Amino acid sequence: MTTGYLLSSLLNIAGLTQKNFAERMFASPSKVSKLINGNIFVSQKEAAEFSAHAAHIFATEIFEPNCYIKFKEIFPFILNFTSRSDLFDFLLNALLYAISMDQESEYEAGYGSAPRDLNYSGM
């Protein structure tokens, strides 16, 4: 699963537009679009901060009783989240994993050890 696919799926589940998500992430809509389309990637340096911020936004928007049902199309297993914190932890790890898979893919594709970075915190 790519970061772009995961973000796109989570945006749909949360009912957020790319523009609204970008504003809440303090990024431009263009950068979010490029990330979703796989044209840029989150750097290893920013992965933790980006993932925590995005997970917080999604957990806030998505959490409700039985919200785990909404994830059946994107995750191969279903967990029953008992709190917003449980959902946050799950999404944080899912985002970190997707980012690391993108970085590994980028490296293996021959782009070298410096993947194209996303600096979501500014232009």
Buried (B, 14 or more C-beta within 10 A) or exposed (E): BBBBEBBBBBBEBBEBEBEBBBBBBEBBBEBBBBBBEBEBBBBEEBBBEBBBBBBBBBBEBBBEEEBBEBBEEBBEEEEEBEEBEBBBBBBBEBBBBBBBBBBEBBEEEEEEEEBEEBBBEEE
